[in-house]
Amino acid sequence: MIISSDSQNGVTIVSINGRVDGASAPDLEGELSSRIRDGSVRILLDCNEMHYISSAGLRVFLLAAKRCKQAGGLLSIASLQPSCRSVIEMGGFHTIIDCYDSRDEALAANA
């Protein structure tokens, strides 16, 4: 998994490339926790290049969303691949975390 980040209109965009599984989830959790501690509480996870997510990855998404909310912010997800979207929806995570079809749509909704 490769994690990169950018900022646009006060939103920290974290792009995830590859698999989020038991081996890589701690790296993503560390990255998101660091961002939130540093005051970036409006986070968009760009999942356009994320091809797999396990329960460990879902846990990281949920914890980060909770931490953002507690800090007065919001975590949202954009550009899920169909297989990952299915996992998110089957787990009911789309009712907890806002999911958007594209990065632009997510940024517009969070402007």
N, CA, C and O atoms as a GROMACS GRO file, in nm:
protein
  444
    1MET      N    1   0.083  -0.117   0.000
    1MET     CA    2   0.000   0.000   0.000
    1MET      C    3   0.088   0.124   0.000
    1MET      O    4   0.190   0.131   0.069
    2ILE      N    5   0.047   0.221  -0.079
    2ILE     CA    6   0.116   0.350  -0.084
    2ILE      C    7   0.016   0.457  -0.042
    2ILE      O    8  -0.096   0.461  -0.092
    3ILE      N    9   0.058   0.544   0.050
    3ILE     CA   10  -0.026   0.652   0.099
    3ILE      C   11   0.037   0.783   0.057
    3ILE      O   12   0.156   0.805   0.078
    4SER      N   13  -0.042   0.871  -0.002
    4SER     CA   14   0.006   1.006  -0.033
    4SER      C   15  -0.101   1.104   0.013
    4SER      O   16  -0.217   1.067   0.031
    5SER      N   17  -0.061   1.228   0.033
    5SER     CA   18  -0.159   1.325   0.079
    5SER      C   19  -0.141   1.459   0.012
    5SER      O   20  -0.034   1.492  -0.040
    6ASP      N   21  -0.248   1.534   0.014
    6ASP     CA   22  -0.255   1.665  -0.050
    6ASP      C   23  -0.358   1.744   0.030
    6ASP      O   24  -0.427   1.688   0.115
    7SER      N   25  -0.368   1.871   0.004
    7SER     CA   26  -0.468   1.954   0.070
    7SER      C   27  -0.536   2.041  -0.033
    7SER      O   28  -0.472   2.096  -0.122
    8GLN      N   29  -0.667   2.054  -0.019
    8GLN     CA   30  -0.743   2.137  -0.111
    8GLN      C   31  -0.861   2.197  -0.036
    8GLN      O   32  -0.942   2.124   0.022
    9ASN      N   33  -0.870   2.329  -0.036
    9ASN     CA   34  -0.981   2.400   0.028
    9ASN      C   35  -1.001   2.359   0.174
    9ASN      O   36  -1.114   2.344   0.220
   10GLY      N   37  -0.892   2.341   0.247
   10GLY     CA   38  -0.900   2.306   0.388
   10GLY      C   39  -0.930   2.161   0.417
   10GLY      O   40  -0.949   2.123   0.532
   11VAL      N   41  -0.932   2.080   0.313
   11VAL     CA   42  -0.957   1.936   0.330
   11VAL      C   43  -0.826   1.862   0.301
   11VAL      O   44  -0.763   1.885   0.198
   12THR      N   45  -0.788   1.775   0.392
   12THR     CA   46  -0.671   1.690   0.370
   12THR      C   47  -0.716   1.569   0.290
   12THR      O   48  -0.804   1.494   0.333
   13ILE      N   49  -0.655   1.550   0.174
   13ILE     CA   50  -0.690   1.438   0.087
   13ILE      C   51  -0.582   1.332   0.103
   13ILE      O   52  -0.465   1.355   0.072
   14VAL      N   53  -0.622   1.216   0.152
   14VAL     CA   54  -0.530   1.104   0.169
   14VAL      C   55  -0.564   1.001   0.061
   14VAL      O   56  -0.672   0.943   0.061
   15SER      N   57  -0.471   0.980  -0.030
   15SER     CA   58  -0.490   0.884  -0.140
   15SER      C   59  -0.429   0.750  -0.101
   15SER      O   60  -0.315   0.743  -0.055
   16ILE      N   61  -0.506   0.646  -0.122
   16ILE     CA   62  -0.463   0.510  -0.086
   16ILE      C   63  -0.447   0.430  -0.215
   16ILE      O   64  -0.540   0.422  -0.296
   17ASN      N   65  -0.330   0.372  -0.233
   17ASN     CA   66  -0.300   0.293  -0.352
   17ASN      C   67  -0.264   0.152  -0.306
   17ASN      O   68  -0.168   0.133  -0.231
   18GLY      N   69  -0.340   0.053  -0.352
   18GLY     CA   70  -0.309  -0.086  -0.318
   18GLY      C   71  -0.411  -0.147  -0.224
   18GLY      O   72  -0.530  -0.115  -0.229
   19ARG      N   73  -0.362  -0.237  -0.139
   19ARG     CA   74  -0.447  -0.314  -0.049
   19ARG      C   75  -0.440  -0.258   0.093
   19ARG      O   76  -0.334  -0.221   0.142
   20VAL      N   77  -0.556  -0.252   0.158
   20VAL     CA   78  -0.560  -0.219   0.300
   20VAL      C   79  -0.604  -0.347   0.371
   20VAL      O   80  -0.721  -0.383   0.372
   21ASP      N   81  -0.505  -0.414   0.430
   21ASP     CA   82  -0.531  -0.542   0.495
   21ASP      C   83  -0.464  -0.542   0.633
   21ASP      O   84  -0.418  -0.438   0.679
   22GLY      N   85  -0.460  -0.656   0.696
   22GLY     CA   86  -0.402  -0.666   0.829
   22GLY      C   87  -0.258  -0.621   0.836
   22GLY      O   88  -0.214  -0.570   0.939
   23ALA      N   89  -0.184  -0.640   0.729
   23ALA     CA   90  -0.043  -0.600   0.728
   23ALA      C   91  -0.025  -0.450   0.707
   23ALA      O   92   0.066  -0.390   0.764
   24SER      N   93  -0.110  -0.389   0.626
   24SER     CA   94  -0.092  -0.247   0.592
   24SER      C   95  -0.179  -0.153   0.675
   24SER      O   96  -0.151  -0.033   0.681
   25ALA      N   97  -0.284  -0.204   0.737
   25ALA     CA   98  -0.375  -0.119   0.814
   25ALA      C   99  -0.305  -0.037   0.922
   25ALA      O  100  -0.340   0.080   0.940
   26PRO      N  101  -0.208  -0.093   0.996
   26PRO     CA  102  -0.141  -0.011   1.098
   26PRO      C  103  -0.070   0.111   1.039
   26PRO      O  104  -0.064   0.216   1.104
   27ASP      N  105  -0.016   0.098   0.919
   27ASP     CA  106   0.048   0.214   0.855
   27ASP      C  107  -0.054   0.323   0.824
   27ASP      O  108  -0.029   0.441   0.847
   28LEU      N  109  -0.169   0.283   0.772
   28LEU     CA  110  -0.274   0.379   0.742
   28LEU      C  111  -0.327   0.442   0.871
   28LEU      O  112  -0.350   0.563   0.876
   29GLU      N  113  -0.346   0.361   0.973
   29GLU     CA  114  -0.393   0.414   1.101
   29GLU      C  115  -0.294   0.517   1.157
   29GLU      O  116  -0.335   0.622   1.207
   30GLY      N  117  -0.166   0.487   1.148
   30GLY     CA  118  -0.064   0.581   1.195
   30GLY      C  119  -0.067   0.711   1.118
   30GLY      O  120  -0.058   0.819   1.177
   31GLU      N  121  -0.080   0.702   0.987
   31GLU     CA  122  -0.086   0.822   0.902
   31GLU      C  123  -0.207   0.908   0.936
   31GLU      O  124  -0.195   1.029   0.953
   32LEU      N  125  -0.324   0.845   0.947
   32LEU     CA  126  -0.445   0.921   0.977
   32LEU      C  127  -0.442   0.979   1.118
   32LEU      O  128  -0.482   1.093   1.139
   33SER      N  129  -0.395   0.901   1.214
   33SER     CA  130  -0.385   0.950   1.352
   33SER      C  131  -0.293   1.070   1.360
   33SER      O  132  -0.322   1.167   1.430
   34SER      N  133  -0.182   1.064   1.289
   34SER     CA  134  -0.087   1.176   1.287
   34SER      C  135  -0.152   1.301   1.229
   34SER      O  136  -0.136   1.410   1.283
   35ARG      N  137  -0.223   1.285   1.120
   35ARG     CA  138  -0.291   1.399   1.056
   35ARG      C  139  -0.392   1.462   1.152
   35ARG      O  140  -0.399   1.584   1.164
   36ILE      N  141  -0.470   1.378   1.219
   36ILE     CA  142  -0.573   1.428   1.309
   36ILE      C  143  -0.508   1.499   1.428
   36ILE      O  144  -0.554   1.606   1.469
   37ARG      N  145  -0.403   1.440   1.485
   37ARG     CA  146  -0.331   1.505   1.596
   37ARG      C  147  -0.276   1.641   1.556
   37ARG      O  148  -0.271   1.733   1.637
   38ASP      N  149  -0.235   1.653   1.430
   38ASP     CA  150  -0.179   1.779   1.380
   38ASP      C  151  -0.287   1.880   1.342
   38ASP      O  152  -0.256   1.990   1.294
   39GLY      N  153  -0.414   1.845   1.362
   39GLY     CA  154  -0.523   1.940   1.338
   39GLY      C  155  -0.597   1.924   1.208
   39GLY      O  156  -0.689   2.001   1.180
   40SER      N  157  -0.561   1.827   1.128
   40SER     CA  158  -0.634   1.801   1.003
   40SER      C  159  -0.753   1.711   1.035
   40SER      O  160  -0.740   1.589   1.038
   41VAL      N  161  -0.868   1.773   1.058
   41VAL     CA  162  -0.985   1.695   1.098
   41VAL      C  163  -1.092   1.688   0.989
   41VAL      O  164  -1.196   1.626   1.007
   42ARG      N  165  -1.066   1.752   0.876
   42ARG     CA  166  -1.150   1.737   0.757
   42ARG      C  167  -1.068   1.655   0.658
   42ARG      O  168  -0.982   1.708   0.587
   43ILE      N  169  -1.097   1.525   0.654
   43ILE     CA  170  -1.016   1.432   0.576
   43ILE      C  171  -1.102   1.362   0.471
   43ILE      O  172  -1.213   1.316   0.500
   44LEU      N  173  -1.049   1.356   0.352
   44LEU     CA  174  -1.111   1.282   0.242
   44LEU      C  175  -1.018   1.168   0.204
   44LEU      O  176  -0.903   1.190   0.168
   45LEU      N  177  -1.069   1.046   0.213
   45LEU     CA  178  -0.992   0.930   0.169
   45LEU      C  179  -1.024   0.905   0.022
   45LEU      O  180  -1.136   0.866  -0.012
   46ASP      N  181  -0.926   0.927  -0.064
   46ASP     CA  182  -0.943   0.901  -0.207
   46ASP      C  183  -0.902   0.756  -0.232
   46ASP      O  184  -0.784   0.721  -0.225
   47CYS      N  185  -1.000   0.674  -0.261
   47CYS     CA  186  -0.979   0.529  -0.272
   47CYS      C  187  -0.979   0.481  -0.417
   47CYS      O  188  -1.002   0.363  -0.443
   48ASN      N  189  -0.954   0.570  -0.510
   48ASN     CA  190  -0.956   0.536  -0.651
   48ASN      C  191  -0.860   0.422  -0.685
   48ASN      O  192  -0.888   0.339  -0.772
   49GLU      N  193  -0.746   0.417  -0.617
   49GLU     CA  194  -0.646   0.314  -0.645
   49GLU      C  195  -0.639   0.206  -0.536
   49GLU      O  196  -0.547   0.125  -0.535
   50MET      N  197  -0.738   0.205  -0.446
   50MET     CA  198  -0.744   0.102  -0.342
   50MET      C  199  -0.823  -0.015  -0.400
   50MET      O  200  -0.939   0.001  -0.440
   51HIS      N  201  -0.761  -0.132  -0.405
   51HIS     CA  202  -0.823  -0.246  -0.472
   51HIS      C  203  -0.875  -0.354  -0.378
   51HIS      O  204  -0.940  -0.449  -0.422
   52TYR      N  205  -0.848  -0.339  -0.248
   52TYR     CA  206  -0.893  -0.440  -0.151
   52TYR      C  207  -0.896  -0.375  -0.014
   52TYR      O  208  -0.808  -0.296   0.019
   53ILE      N  209  -0.997  -0.409   0.066
   53ILE     CA  210  -1.001  -0.365   0.205
   53ILE      C  211  -1.052  -0.481   0.290
   53ILE      O  212  -1.152  -0.545   0.258
   54SER      N  213  -0.982  -0.506   0.399
   54SER     CA  214  -1.021  -0.613   0.492
   54SER      C  215  -1.091  -0.550   0.612
   54SER      O  216  -1.108  -0.428   0.620
   55SER      N  217  -1.132  -0.634   0.706
   55SER     CA  218  -1.195  -0.584   0.828
   55SER      C  219  -1.099  -0.494   0.906
   55SER      O  220  -1.142  -0.401   0.973
   56ALA      N  221  -0.970  -0.522   0.897
   56ALA     CA  222  -0.871  -0.436   0.964
   56ALA      C  223  -0.872  -0.296   0.904
   56ALA      O  224  -0.859  -0.197   0.976
   57GLY      N  225  -0.888  -0.288   0.774
   57GLY     CA  226  -0.897  -0.158   0.707
   57GLY      C  227  -1.026  -0.085   0.742
   57GLY      O  228  -1.025   0.036   0.762
   58LEU      N  229  -1.136  -0.159   0.749
   58LEU     CA  230  -1.263  -0.098   0.788
   58LEU      C  231  -1.254  -0.040   0.929
   58LEU      O  232  -1.307   0.068   0.956
   59ARG      N  233  -1.186  -0.110   1.017
   59ARG     CA  234  -1.166  -0.062   1.154
   59ARG      C  235  -1.091   0.070   1.153
   59ARG      O  236  -1.127   0.162   1.227
   60VAL      N  237  -0.987   0.081   1.071
   60VAL     CA  238  -0.910   0.205   1.061
   60VAL      C  239  -0.999   0.319   1.012
   60VAL      O  240  -0.995   0.429   1.067
   61PHE      N  241  -1.079   0.294   0.910
   61PHE     CA  242  -1.170   0.396   0.858
   61PHE      C  243  -1.265   0.443   0.968
   61PHE      O  244  -1.286   0.563   0.986
   62LEU      N  245  -1.323   0.347   1.042
   62LEU     CA  246  -1.419   0.380   1.147
   62LEU      C  247  -1.355   0.460   1.260
   62LEU      O  248  -1.411   0.559   1.305
   63LEU      N  249  -1.237   0.417   1.304
   63LEU     CA  250  -1.167   0.490   1.411
   63LEU      C  251  -1.132   0.632   1.368
   63LEU      O  252  -1.147   0.726   1.446
   64ALA      N  253  -1.085   0.647   1.246
   64ALA     CA  254  -1.048   0.780   1.197
   64ALA      C  255  -1.172   0.868   1.186
   64ALA      O  256  -1.166   0.987   1.220
   65ALA      N  257  -1.283   0.812   1.141
   65ALA     CA  258  -1.408   0.890   1.132
   65ALA      C  259  -1.452   0.936   1.270
   65ALA      O  260  -1.495   1.050   1.288
   66LYS      N  261  -1.441   0.848   1.367
   66LYS     CA  262  -1.478   0.881   1.505
   66LYS      C  263  -1.389   0.992   1.560
   66LYS      O  264  -1.437   1.086   1.623
   67ARG      N  265  -1.259   0.980   1.538
   67ARG     CA  266  -1.165   1.082   1.588
   67ARG      C  267  -1.188   1.217   1.521
   67ARG      O  268  -1.182   1.321   1.587
   68CYS      N  269  -1.213   1.216   1.392
   68CYS     CA  270  -1.242   1.342   1.321
   68CYS      C  271  -1.367   1.407   1.379
   68CYS      O  272  -1.370   1.527   1.405
   69LYS      N  273  -1.471   1.327   1.397
   69LYS     CA  274  -1.597   1.380   1.449
   69LYS      C  275  -1.578   1.437   1.589
   69LYS      O  276  -1.630   1.545   1.619
   70GLN      N  277  -1.505   1.366   1.675
   70GLN     CA  278  -1.480   1.414   1.811
   70GLN      C  279  -1.405   1.547   1.811
   70GLN      O  280  -1.420   1.627   1.903
   71ALA      N  281  -1.325   1.570   1.709
   71ALA     CA  282  -1.246   1.693   1.698
   71ALA      C  283  -1.321   1.802   1.621
   71ALA      O  284  -1.265   1.908   1.593
   72GLY      N  285  -1.448   1.776   1.587
   72GLY     CA  286  -1.527   1.876   1.516
   72GLY      C  287  -1.512   1.872   1.366
   72GLY      O  288  -1.549   1.967   1.297
   73GLY      N  289  -1.457   1.764   1.314
   73GLY     CA  290  -1.434   1.752   1.170
   73GLY      C  291  -1.519   1.643   1.108
   73GLY      O  292  -1.624   1.606   1.160
   74LEU      N  293  -1.471   1.593   0.996
   74LEU     CA  294  -1.545   1.493   0.920
   74LEU      C  295  -1.449   1.413   0.834
   74LEU      O  296  -1.358   1.469   0.772
   75LEU      N  297  -1.470   1.283   0.829
   75LEU     CA  298  -1.396   1.197   0.737
   75LEU      C  299  -1.494   1.147   0.633
   75LEU      O  300  -1.604   1.103   0.666
   76SER      N  301  -1.456   1.154   0.507
   76SER     CA  302  -1.540   1.102   0.400
   76SER      C  303  -1.453   1.021   0.304
   76SER      O  304  -1.330   1.027   0.307
   77ILE      N  305  -1.521   0.945   0.219
   77ILE     CA  306  -1.454   0.854   0.126
   77ILE      C  307  -1.498   0.886  -0.015
   77ILE      O  308  -1.615   0.917  -0.039
   78ALA      N  309  -1.405   0.880  -0.110
   78ALA     CA  310  -1.439   0.904  -0.250
   78ALA      C  311  -1.377   0.798  -0.340
   78ALA      O  312  -1.273   0.740  -0.308
   79SER      N  313  -1.443   0.775  -0.451
   79SER     CA  314  -1.389   0.696  -0.563
   79SER      C  315  -1.360   0.550  -0.527
   79SER      O  316  -1.256   0.497  -0.564
   80LEU      N  317  -1.452   0.487  -0.456
   80LEU     CA  318  -1.434   0.346  -0.423
   80LEU      C  319  -1.448   0.259  -0.547
   80LEU      O  320  -1.536   0.280  -0.630
   81GLN      N  321  -1.360   0.161  -0.559
   81GLN     CA  322  -1.374   0.059  -0.662
   81GLN      C  323  -1.497  -0.026  -0.628
   81GLN      O  324  -1.531  -0.038  -0.510
   82PRO      N  325  -1.564  -0.085  -0.727
   82PRO     CA  326  -1.687  -0.161  -0.699
   82PRO      C  327  -1.672  -0.269  -0.592
   82PRO      O  328  -1.760  -0.284  -0.508
   83SER      N  329  -1.562  -0.344  -0.593
   83SER     CA  330  -1.546  -0.450  -0.493
   83SER      C  331  -1.532  -0.392  -0.352
   83SER      O  332  -1.585  -0.448  -0.256
   84CYS      N  333  -1.463  -0.280  -0.340
   84CYS     CA  334  -1.446  -0.216  -0.208
   84CYS      C  335  -1.576  -0.150  -0.164
   84CYS      O  336  -1.610  -0.151  -0.046
   85ARG      N  337  -1.648  -0.091  -0.259
   85ARG     CA  338  -1.777  -0.030  -0.226
   85ARG      C  339  -1.872  -0.137  -0.171
   85ARG      O  340  -1.945  -0.110  -0.076
   86SER      N  341  -1.870  -0.256  -0.228
   86SER     CA  342  -1.955  -0.365  -0.180
   86SER      C  343  -1.923  -0.400  -0.036
   86SER      O  344  -2.014  -0.421   0.045
   87VAL      N  345  -1.795  -0.407  -0.004
   87VAL     CA  346  -1.754  -0.439   0.134
   87VAL      C  347  -1.801  -0.330   0.230
   87VAL      O  348  -1.855  -0.360   0.336
   88ILE      N  349  -1.782  -0.204   0.191
   88ILE     CA  350  -1.825  -0.090   0.274
   88ILE      C  351  -1.977  -0.096   0.296
   88ILE      O  352  -2.024  -0.076   0.408
   89GLU      N  353  -2.051  -0.122   0.190
   89GLU     CA  354  -2.197  -0.124   0.200
   89GLU      C  355  -2.248  -0.245   0.277
   89GLU      O  356  -2.341  -0.233   0.356
   90MET      N  357  -2.187  -0.363   0.256
   90MET     CA  358  -2.230  -0.482   0.328
   90MET      C  359  -2.209  -0.466   0.478
   90MET      O  360  -2.287  -0.516   0.558
   91GLY      N  361  -2.103  -0.395   0.514
   91GLY     CA  362  -2.075  -0.371   0.656
   91GLY      C  363  -2.154  -0.256   0.714
   91GLY      O  364  -2.148  -0.231   0.835
   92GLY      N  365  -2.230  -0.185   0.631
   92GLY     CA  366  -2.309  -0.073   0.678
   92GLY      C  367  -2.229   0.053   0.705
   92GLY      O  368  -2.280   0.148   0.764
   93PHE      N  369  -2.104   0.055   0.662
   93PHE     CA  370  -2.017   0.170   0.689
   93PHE      C  371  -2.060   0.295   0.612
   93PHE      O  372  -2.030   0.407   0.654
   94HIS      N  373  -2.130   0.275   0.501
   94HIS     CA  374  -2.176   0.391   0.423
   94HIS      C  375  -2.283   0.471   0.497
   94HIS      O  376  -2.313   0.584   0.459
   95THR      N  377  -2.341   0.414   0.604
   95THR     CA  378  -2.437   0.488   0.686
   95THR      C  379  -2.367   0.570   0.794
   95THR      O  380  -2.428   0.656   0.857
   96ILE      N  381  -2.240   0.543   0.815
   96ILE     CA  382  -2.161   0.612   0.918
   96ILE      C  383  -2.065   0.713   0.855
   96ILE      O  384  -2.043   0.822   0.909
   97ILE      N  385  -2.008   0.676   0.742
   97ILE     CA  386  -1.909   0.759   0.672
   97ILE      C  387  -1.967   0.796   0.536
   97ILE      O  388  -2.010   0.709   0.460
   98ASP      N  389  -1.967   0.925   0.504
   98ASP     CA  390  -2.017   0.969   0.374
   98ASP      C  391  -1.926   0.917   0.263
   98ASP      O  392  -1.804   0.932   0.268
   99CYS      N  393  -1.988   0.855   0.162
   99CYS     CA  394  -1.915   0.801   0.047
   99CYS      C  395  -1.961   0.873  -0.080
   99CYS      O  396  -2.081   0.892  -0.102
  100TYR      N  397  -1.865   0.913  -0.161
  100TYR     CA  398  -1.893   0.988  -0.283
  100TYR      C  399  -1.833   0.916  -0.402
  100TYR      O  400  -1.734   0.843  -0.389
  101ASP      N  401  -1.893   0.937  -0.519
  101ASP     CA  402  -1.845   0.871  -0.641
  101ASP      C  403  -1.712   0.927  -0.689
  101ASP      O  404  -1.634   0.856  -0.753
  102SER      N  405  -1.685   1.055  -0.660
  102SER     CA  406  -1.561   1.116  -0.708
  102SER      C  407  -1.503   1.211  -0.604
  102SER      O  408  -1.572   1.254  -0.512
  103ARG      N  409  -1.377   1.241  -0.622
  103ARG     CA  410  -1.308   1.337  -0.535
  103ARG      C  411  -1.376   1.474  -0.545
  103ARG      O  412  -1.398   1.539  -0.443
  104ASP      N  413  -1.407   1.516  -0.666
  104ASP     CA  414  -1.469   1.647  -0.686
  104ASP      C  415  -1.605   1.656  -0.617
  104ASP      O  416  -1.638   1.758  -0.556
  105GLU      N  417  -1.683   1.550  -0.627
  105GLU     CA  418  -1.814   1.547  -0.561
  105GLU      C  419  -1.798   1.558  -0.410
  105GLU      O  420  -1.872   1.632  -0.344
  106ALA      N  421  -1.702   1.486  -0.354
  106ALA     CA  422  -1.677   1.491  -0.210
  106ALA      C  423  -1.631   1.629  -0.166
  106ALA      O  424  -1.677   1.680  -0.064
  107LEU      N  425  -1.541   1.689  -0.242
  107LEU     CA  426  -1.492   1.823  -0.206
  107LEU      C  427  -1.604   1.926  -0.213
  107LEU      O  428  -1.612   2.014  -0.128
  108ALA      N  429  -1.690   1.915  -0.313
  108ALA     CA  430  -1.802   2.009  -0.326
  108ALA      C  431  -1.899   1.994  -0.208
  108ALA      O  432  -1.951   2.093  -0.157
  109ALA      N  433  -1.923   1.870  -0.166
  109ALA     CA  434  -2.015   1.845  -0.056
  109ALA      C  435  -1.958   1.894   0.077
  109ALA      O  436  -2.034   1.927   0.168
  110ASN      N  437  -1.827   1.898   0.088
  110ASN     CA  438  -1.762   1.937   0.214
  110ASN      C  439  -1.707   2.078   0.210
  110ASN      O  440  -1.628   2.116   0.297
  111ALA      N  441  -1.748   2.157   0.111
  111ALA     CA  442  -1.697   2.294   0.098
  111ALA      C  443  -1.755   2.384   0.206
  111ALA      O  444  -1.724   2.503   0.210
   0.00000   0.00000   0.00000
